[in-house]
């Protein structure tokens, strides 16, 4: 029996899969972990495709390499921070696309500057469609529950 907060590396325990190798490479990466792209990783961790490699989130794609490592389902947004920008998820829709209304039955869709029917989370007040432009303010509940345009 071992501390449930530790990871089984297959023969020894560590804080997480990344800590398993302890300088021994893939030979010490077993148990709950697997060796992938030169690193010991948790095969059950959610991953995003960075374009040529994977990370737990778009923000982790660059791994010190900047914009050139931010691809796949992610995009680079330039700014004045120390890295020159951030790696963020690409939008999943464009303004005006026909999309599902969040929290509504399947088939209840909207497009652009339309309101979705109210649901419990909005106190039953209609709210902006996920594909509405950011300037749209034509619904009683003034906050988008989901925004597929900027996500």
N, C-alpha and C positions, 0 to 999 in steps of 0.2 A: 504494500500500500504506500502511495506517495502523495505528497502535497498536490491537491487538485489544481493549484495555480501554476505548476511546473509542466513542461512539455516533455513527453516521452520521445527521446531521440533514438531509441532502439539500443539499449545497453547502458544508457545514462540519461540524466534529466538536465534540463536547462530552462531558462526563463521563457524562451520562445525558440522557434525553429532557426532563426538567424544566429542564435547563440550556440546551437548544437555543434558545429564543426570544431570550434576551439582550435583552429589552425590545422586540423586534420582533413579538411576538404570533405568531399562527398562520402568518404568511408564512415564518417561520424554523423551522417544525415540519414536517419532511418526512422523507424517507429511511426510517429504521427506526422513526420515530415518527409519531404522528397527534395532531391537535388534537381534544380531547374535553372538553366541559363547561368551556371556558375555560382549559384547561391542556394542555401538551404531554406526552403519555404514551406508554409502551411498550405497543402493542396486544397483545403477547404475555404481558404480566405477568398473573399470577393476580389476580383481583379478587373482592371480595365485594359483594353488593348491600346497601347501607346504607339503602335505602328512599329513592329520589329521587336518589341519586348512588352512585358506586362508590369503593372504596378497596382497597389491597392486603391489608388485614386489618381485622377489626372494630375493633381498637384505634385505627386511623387514621380511622375514620368521623367522630368528632366534629369533628376539624380545628379545635379551639378553640371550637366552638359547644355543647359539652356534650351532654346527654341528648337534646335535640331532633333531633340529627343521627344518632342511634343507633337505626336501625330495620332493616327488611328481614330479613336472616338473622341479625341481631345484636340483642342486648338490653342494657339498661343495668342494671348492678349498683351500687347506691349504696354508698358507703363514706366514710371520713373523709379521703380524700386531697384534694389541692388542687383537683381538678376535681369533687369530690363523688361520684365513682364511676368506673367503667370500662365501656367498651363491649366486650362479649364475645360469642362465638358463642352462638346459641340452642341449647338441647338438641335433639337430633335424634330422641329417643325419650322415653318416659315409663317410670317404674319398672314392670316387669312386661310390657312389650311383647315380642312374639315378634320376635327379631332373629337375624341370622346370627352364628354363632360365629366369631371372628377366626381366620384361619389354617386353618380347616376347610373341607372340600369344600362346595360349594353345597348347600343344603338341610339342612345340619347346624345347626339352630336351637335357641335356648334362650329362656327367658322368666323374668325376675326372679331370684328366689333359687334359681337352678340353676347347675350347673357345666358348662362347656364341656369337651369332651375335651382331654386334654393334647396339646400340640404341641411341636416342637423348642425354641421360645423359652421354654417353661416346664419344660424337662427332662422332657417328657411327663407332667407332673402336671396334673390337671384344674384349671381356673381359673374365676373368677366370670364369669357372663354379663354382657355390656355393659349390659343393662337391670336388673341387680341393684341394690338400694338400697345406698347407701354403707356402711351398717352390716353388710351381709352378709359373713360370714367363714366360710362352710361348705365351702370347697374347699381341697385340699392346697396349691395355689399361692395365696398370700394377696394377690396384687396383680392388679387388673384390667388386662388388656392394652389394652382400649378401654373408654371410658365414654361412652355416648351420652346418658346422663341429664344429666350436668353439662357436656357439651361445647358 
